Amino acid sequence: DRAFSAVVRAFEIPRELPEALLDGFEWDLSERRYESLSDVIAYSSRVASSVGGMMTVLMGGNDAVAFARAFDLGVAMQLTNIARDVGE
């Protein structure tokens, strides 16, 4: 999408972050199965931590600690979402 590309360029979002998100979308489409917690965390890193990292850039964060906490929060939120889905 052009608008998203413009934001990525304007805020100098590292290319690896949106690419990780797209990679996670591909995992969704492939109906991949997750056999271990490590697999689920790898998925969560792609679909949620990448968003946390992009949000950190948009909010002006630029230090390693801010990114680490954003990535951790992304995984935690995705795990919560998955747990809620399993419960339903």
Backbone as a chain_set.jsonl record, in Angstrom:
{"seq": "DRAFSAVVRAFEIPRELPEALLDGFEWDLSERRYESLSDVIAYSSRVASSVGGMMTVLMGGNDAVAFARAFDLGVAMQLTNIARDVGE", "coords": {"N": [[0.84, -1.173, 0.0], [0.536, 2.201, -0.811], [0.325, 4.327, 1.053], [1.228, 3.192, 3.453], [3.855, 2.557, 2.693], [4.824, 5.129, 2.333], [4.805, 6.084, 4.969], [6.672, 4.345, 6.134], [8.98, 5.149, 4.783], [9.067, 7.93, 5.449], [9.399, 7.913, 8.244], [11.622, 6.444, 8.491], [11.547, 3.68, 9.085], [13.001, 0.673, 9.97], [13.575, -1.663, 7.426], [13.409, -4.38, 8.008], [11.398, -4.696, 9.902], [8.651, -4.257, 8.782], [8.946, -6.308, 6.904], [9.171, -8.574, 8.51], [6.603, -8.66, 9.578], [5.093, -9.143, 7.252], [6.134, -11.633, 6.662], [5.091, -13.093, 8.806], [2.384, -12.934, 8.095], [2.462, -14.557, 5.844], [2.998, -16.975, 7.115], [0.547, -17.325, 8.397], [-1.137, -17.716, 6.175], [-0.177, -20.104, 5.195], [-1.148, -21.941, 6.879], [0.353, -22.963, 8.922], [1.557, -25.144, 11.482], [2.168, -25.061, 14.968], [4.406, -26.496, 16.985], [5.722, -26.175, 19.359], [6.409, -24.02, 22.212], [8.444, -22.299, 21.53], [8.114, -22.151, 18.763], [5.669, -20.79, 18.645], [6.384, -18.387, 19.829], [8.217, -17.471, 17.929], [6.465, -17.024, 15.796], [4.846, -15.047, 17.007], [6.704, -13.022, 17.314], [7.011, -12.202, 14.709], [4.41, -11.317, 13.889], [3.532, -9.59, 15.892], [5.58, -8.419, 17.546], [6.963, -7.087, 15.584], [5.175, -5.08, 14.902], [5.119, -3.687, 17.324], [7.753, -2.752, 17.308], [7.678, -1.054, 15.051], [5.827, 0.831, 15.957], [7.29, 1.911, 18.05], [9.288, 3.298, 16.653], [7.642, 5.184, 15.344], [6.76, 6.65, 17.529], [8.993, 7.931, 18.3], [10.963, 6.587, 19.689], [14.259, 5.373, 20.101], [16.199, 3.817, 21.247], [17.923, 0.849, 22.34], [16.776, -0.413, 24.577], [14.106, 0.496, 24.618], [13.162, -0.654, 22.226], [13.541, -3.381, 22.839], [11.707, -3.735, 24.952], [9.339, -3.133, 23.595], [9.252, -5.214, 21.75], [9.063, -7.387, 23.509], [6.58, -6.797, 24.691], [4.935, -7.027, 22.455], [5.086, -9.823, 21.923], [3.972, -10.775, 24.317], [1.36, -9.718, 24.162], [0.425, -11.029, 21.875], [0.55, -13.714, 22.687], [-1.367, -13.614, 24.693], [-3.632, -13.075, 23.144], [-3.752, -15.428, 21.628], [-4.175, -17.3, 23.695], [-6.695, -16.476, 24.561], [-8.192, -17.06, 22.263], [-7.953, -19.867, 22.22], [-9.369, -20.487, 24.484], [-11.927, -19.912, 23.689]], "CA": [[0.0, 0.0, 0.0], [1.354, 3.409, -0.947], [0.329, 5.114, 2.289], [2.121, 2.515, 4.394], [5.217, 2.754, 2.179], [5.193, 6.516, 2.604], [5.103, 6.183, 6.406], [7.933, 3.635, 6.351], [10.048, 6.026, 4.292], [9.098, 9.195, 6.19], [9.876, 7.697, 9.608], [12.823, 5.609, 8.389], [11.317, 2.414, 9.772], [13.886, -0.364, 9.409], [12.888, -2.557, 6.484], [13.219, -5.697, 8.612], [10.161, -4.749, 10.693], [7.497, -4.629, 7.957], [9.184, -7.599, 6.268], [8.836, -9.611, 9.497], [5.138, -8.713, 9.636], [4.648, -9.838, 6.037], [6.527, -13.034, 6.838], [4.069, -13.661, 9.683], [1.16, -13.106, 7.303], [2.67, -15.759, 5.025], [2.825, -18.132, 8.005], [-0.903, -17.49, 8.557], [-1.718, -18.257, 4.95], [0.284, -21.48, 4.973], [-1.784, -22.763, 7.912], [1.47, -23.578, 9.642], [1.276, -25.666, 12.824], [3.196, -24.701, 15.93], [4.573, -27.675, 17.83], [6.369, -25.839, 20.63], [6.306, -22.624, 22.62], [9.421, -21.555, 20.723], [7.475, -21.893, 17.463], [4.639, -19.768, 18.854], [7.09, -17.123, 20.066], [8.75, -17.044, 16.63], [5.318, -16.46, 15.084], [4.462, -13.813, 17.698], [7.715, -12.011, 17.0], [6.758, -11.688, 13.372], [3.138, -10.618, 13.709], [3.225, -8.622, 16.95], [6.758, -7.639, 17.927], [7.283, -6.189, 14.468], [4.284, -3.915, 15.041], [5.639, -2.927, 18.459], [8.953, -2.044, 16.853], [7.284, 0.058, 14.179], [5.201, 1.854, 16.807], [8.372, 2.565, 18.783], [9.866, 4.276, 15.734], [6.667, 6.26, 15.126], [6.656, 7.464, 18.74], [10.267, 8.597, 18.528], [11.922, 5.772, 20.436], [15.39, 4.98, 19.26], [17.248, 3.117, 21.989], [17.775, -0.607, 22.367], [15.878, -0.816, 25.663], [12.731, 0.743, 24.166], [12.826, -1.682, 21.248], [13.435, -4.678, 23.518], [10.437, -3.782, 25.685], [8.263, -3.171, 22.6], [9.218, -6.573, 21.217], [8.521, -8.238, 24.581], [5.147, -6.512, 24.823], [4.28, -7.624, 21.292], [4.958, -11.269, 22.151], [3.011, -10.976, 25.412], [0.003, -9.447, 23.68], [0.034, -12.09, 20.943], [0.287, -14.914, 23.479], [-2.665, -13.382, 25.339], [-4.641, -13.222, 22.102], [-3.85, -16.86, 21.313], [-4.801, -17.957, 24.846], [-8.108, -16.133, 24.524], [-8.792, -17.83, 21.17], [-8.021, -21.259, 22.626], [-10.44, -20.559, 25.476], [-13.241, -19.79, 23.038]], "C": [[0.887, 1.24, 0.0], [1.428, 4.226, 0.326], [1.279, 4.499, 3.318], [3.57, 2.708, 3.968], [5.707, 4.169, 2.467], [5.557, 6.714, 4.075], [6.436, 5.508, 6.708], [9.103, 4.516, 5.926], [10.184, 7.277, 5.155], [9.694, 9.036, 7.583], [11.124, 6.817, 9.668], [12.697, 4.338, 9.232], [12.224, 1.366, 9.151], [13.094, -1.382, 8.592], [12.566, -3.926, 7.088], [11.894, -5.803, 9.369], [8.931, -5.04, 9.829], [7.694, -5.961, 7.233], [8.863, -8.747, 7.223], [7.326, -9.773, 9.598], [4.584, -9.459, 8.423], [4.989, -11.318, 6.091], [5.51, -13.751, 7.733], [2.753, -13.876, 8.956], [1.273, -14.346, 6.42], [2.504, -17.02, 5.866], [1.343, -18.393, 8.225], [-1.518, -18.178, 7.346], [-1.33, -19.707, 4.706], [-0.334, -22.464, 5.964], [-0.746, -23.591, 8.661], [1.034, -24.031, 11.037], [2.462, -25.358, 13.728], [3.28, -25.801, 16.977], [5.154, -27.35, 19.199], [6.131, -24.371, 20.959], [7.285, -21.766, 21.829], [8.857, -21.214, 19.35], [6.448, -20.77, 17.579], [5.294, -18.408, 19.09], [7.69, -16.593, 18.771], [7.64, -16.407, 15.788], [4.941, -15.104, 15.692], [5.444, -12.684, 17.414], [7.463, -11.39, 15.641], [5.497, -10.832, 13.323], [2.86, -9.546, 14.759], [4.436, -7.794, 17.355], [7.163, -6.674, 16.817], [6.432, -4.926, 14.54], [4.75, -3.041, 16.205], [6.88, -2.132, 18.087], [8.622, -0.865, 15.96], [6.642, 1.187, 14.981], [6.259, 2.61, 17.611], [9.027, 3.637, 17.916], [8.916, 5.461, 15.555], [6.551, 7.192, 16.326], [7.99, 8.089, 19.138], [11.271, 7.823, 19.36], [13.064, 5.353, 19.543], [16.495, 4.268, 20.03], [16.906, 1.631, 22.108], [16.797, -1.072, 23.438], [14.416, -0.618, 25.247], [12.29, -0.315, 23.161], [12.659, -3.048, 21.909], [12.108, -4.794, 24.254], [9.254, -3.829, 24.717], [8.129, -4.573, 22.013], [8.644, -7.54, 22.251], [7.016, -8.05, 24.728], [4.373, -7.108, 23.654], [4.069, -9.116, 21.466], [3.909, -11.525, 23.225], [1.576, -10.754, 24.946], [-0.471, -10.537, 22.722], [-0.263, -13.38, 21.689], [-1.052, -14.806, 24.2], [-3.8, -13.585, 24.35], [-4.856, -14.706, 21.751], [-4.544, -17.608, 22.45], [-6.304, -17.687, 24.888], [-8.819, -16.94, 23.435], [-8.948, -19.3, 21.541], [-9.18, -21.454, 23.608], [-11.825, -20.49, 24.877], [-13.524, -21.071, 22.333]], "O": [[1.874, 1.306, 0.733], [2.486, 4.765, 0.652], [2.042, 5.211, 3.971], [4.426, 2.994, 4.805], [6.873, 4.372, 2.807], [6.508, 7.429, 4.39], [7.244, 6.048, 7.463], [10.103, 4.613, 6.638], [11.291, 7.644, 5.548], [10.412, 9.917, 8.056], [11.617, 6.487, 10.746], [13.602, 3.971, 9.98], [12.218, 1.187, 7.933], [12.065, -1.889, 9.038], [11.571, -4.554, 6.724], [11.327, -6.892, 9.467], [8.216, -5.999, 10.119], [6.723, -6.671, 6.974], [8.342, -9.778, 6.799], [6.824, -10.893, 9.694], [3.704, -10.309, 8.561], [4.222, -12.157, 5.621], [5.117, -14.882, 7.448], [2.078, -14.883, 9.172], [0.31, -15.096, 6.263], [1.943, -18.013, 5.403], [0.915, -19.547, 8.24], [-2.318, -19.104, 7.479], [-2.079, -20.454, 4.076], [-0.079, -23.667, 5.899], [-0.961, -24.76, 8.98], [0.231, -23.364, 11.688], [3.614, -25.394, 13.296], [2.349, -26.012, 17.754], [5.083, -28.176, 20.109], [5.711, -23.586, 20.11], [6.976, -20.622, 21.496], [9.09, -20.122, 18.831], [6.37, -19.901, 16.711], [4.804, -17.39, 18.601], [7.674, -15.385, 18.536], [7.852, -15.378, 15.147], [4.742, -14.13, 14.967], [5.049, -11.525, 17.289], [7.676, -10.193, 15.446], [5.52, -9.732, 12.771], [2.024, -8.673, 14.529], [4.324, -6.576, 17.493], [7.648, -5.575, 17.086], [6.919, -3.828, 14.27], [4.778, -1.814, 16.098], [7.041, -0.983, 18.498], [9.214, 0.206, 16.094], [6.887, 2.363, 14.712], [6.133, 3.815, 17.827], [9.29, 4.746, 18.381], [9.345, 6.614, 15.608], [6.276, 8.381, 16.168], [8.097, 8.706, 20.198], [12.327, 8.354, 19.702], [12.868, 5.019, 18.374], [17.609, 4.128, 19.525], [15.749, 1.229, 21.989], [16.06, -2.034, 23.221], [13.58, -1.484, 25.504], [11.168, -0.816, 23.238], [11.735, -3.79, 21.575], [11.451, -5.833, 24.19], [8.263, -4.502, 24.997], [7.018, -5.06, 21.804], [7.838, -8.408, 21.915], [6.271, -9.019, 24.872], [3.276, -7.635, 23.839], [2.983, -9.624, 21.184], [3.052, -12.394, 23.063], [0.681, -11.52, 25.3], [-1.638, -10.926, 22.753], [-1.226, -14.074, 21.362], [-1.786, -15.788, 24.307], [-4.816, -14.198, 24.681], [-5.988, -15.166, 21.6], [-5.403, -18.453, 22.203], [-7.089, -18.576, 25.215], [-9.919, -17.446, 23.655], [-9.963, -19.916, 21.215], [-9.882, -22.464, 23.562], [-12.792, -20.954, 25.482], [-14.576, -21.213, 21.708]]}, "num_chains": 1, "name": "protein.A"}
